[in-house]
Amino acid sequence: MITTQQEYSIIDKILAGDQQSYAVLVDQYKTYAFTIAFKILDSRSEAEEAAQDAFIKAFHYLKTFNRQAKFSTWLYRIVFNTAISYKRKHKHAFQSIETTVIAYSDQSDKQLERDDKQLFVGKAMDALSEADRLAIQLFYIQEFSLEEVADLLGQNVNTVKVRIHRARQRLADELTRILKQEALTL
């Protein structure tokens, strides 16, 4: 992990013409950039493409980085916006149920239960707005602090606290609704 001062030093080198130094920043943040893009796009190939485009945009606009925020915060906003743009441009084509091949595997009950939990939580997360879903994922899955999530979303810390609290409530309500419906279909 590199420090903020090291990041600024690398940025200074890049702006002075040492474009190869940008690889250090890419290596540092490529996993997080991909993760954010993947959470929004839910497609590995599109997330890789969106993350790559975001790094290109960041490189192109590096001279506008004002150092009032951390580089990671600035980069994540670019990744977030790029992924949202990709999502709007590339609507997913749905596969017909008649042509879908379902493979049978001999999974344990625990694995099936874990898969069911992931499925239901995923369905409930899909019901949230993209901003709420991202806030929940950044705070609970990526384990960013409230301050970091606020920086990434460009919002006040108290606003993020309220957003996460309300999103959790909506998530619980949605899970209750889904599970009641699921129980009725058994």
N, C-alpha and C positions, 0 to 999 in steps of 0.2 A: 504494500500500500504506500502510495507516495503522498507527501504532505502538500498542503495548499501552496506553500512557498516553492516547493519543487515543481508543482504544476505551473505556477507563474513563470518560473525560470524556463521551463520547456516551451511555454507559449511565447516567451520573449525570443527564444532561439528560432522558433517557427516563423515568427513575424519578421525576424532578421534575415530570413531566407533559407534556414536549415529545415527544409520540408520533411526530411527523413525523421526528425524528432517527433513528428506527429504519430508515428507508429507506437511510441511509448504510451501516449494517451489512449490510442485505440486499444492496445493490449490491456491497459488498466480498466477500461470501461466497457469492453465489448460484451461481456457476460451480462451486465446489468442492462445495457441497451437492448440486447436480444430479449432478455426476460420481459422488459416492459413492452416491447413490440409484440412478443408472443402472447402476452396476457390480453392484449387488445385485439390481435388478429386471429389468434387460435390456429395459426398455420405456420409450421416451421419455415417453409420456403419463403412465404410472404414476410415473416418476421425477420429473417436473415436479410432479405432485400431492403426492407424498411430501415433496419438498423444500419445497413451499409449506406443507404441514401442519407440517413441522418448524420453519419460521420462525414460524408462528403459536404453536406450543407454546413456542418459545424466548421469544417476546415475552410470553406469558402467565406464564411462570415466571422472567422476568428478575430479579425481586426475590430469587430464591433463588440467583442466581449469586454465588459467594463470593470470586471473584478470586484463589483459590489456584492456579487453572489459567488458561491463556489463554482468552479468549472463544471463539476458533476451536475449541479442543479441546472445550469444553463444547457448542458448537453441533454439532460433528461427531458427538458421542455421541448427541445428540438425532436428528440426521439418520439415523445408522446404525440406531438402535432403531426409528425410524419406518418406515424402508424394510424392515427385517426384519418388522415387524408387517404392512405392506402385502403382503409376499411370502406370509406365512402366510394372509392373508385372501383374496387374489386369486390363485387358482391359474389358470395359463394354460390356455386351451382349445387343444387341438391340432387342426390342420387336416388333413383327410383328404388322402392323397397323390393320390387320384383327382381331387380338385377344385383342387389346387394348380396354378397356371399358372407355368411356368418360362420366363422370357424368355431368348432367345439373344442374346448379344452377341459381337462380334469383339474379344476381349481379347488382349493380347500374352501371350507365354509368361511373361514376368516378372510380369505382373499376376496371372496364374493361379497361379503359384508363390507369390506373396505371399498370395493369397487362401487357398491350401491351408495355408500356414503358420499364418495367423490361425485357420483352421478347426480345425486340430489342436491348437494351443495353447489355443483356446477350449474344446474338448472336454476337454482335460487339466485346465484350470482348473476346469471344472464338477465334476470329481471331488474337488476340494479342499473342505474345510469353508469355510463363509462367512467365518469369522474368518481362516483361512489365506489365502483368496483376497483378502480386503480388505487384509491385511498386505502381501502381494506387490504388489498394485496400488498401494497408497499409497507403498511404498518404491521400486519400480522404475518405475512408470508416472507417478505424481504427483511422484516424486522428493522425498518428504519424508525428513527425517533419521530415524535410528533413534529419537531422543528424541521427535520429533514423532509418529511412528507409535505409540510407547509411550503418549504422552499421549492420543492419539485412541482407542486401544484400551483405555485404563485399565489398562495392564500395566507391569511393570518392563522396563527397557531390555534386560536380559539375557534375559528371557523372550521378548521380541520378536525378538532376535537368533536364539535357538534356534528360535522359530516360523518365521521366514523361512527359515532354513537347512533345517529339516525339510520345510517346504512346497516348497522348491526341489527337494529330493530326491524327494518324492512326485510333483511335477510331471514330473521327468525319468523316473521309473519309469512314470508313466501315459503319457507320450509314447512311450516304448519299447513299451509294451503296445499302444497304439493303432496305431502305425506298423507293428508286426508283423502285427496283424490286417488293416490296410489292404493290406499287401503280399500277404497270402494271398488277398485278394479280387480282385486284379488279373488 
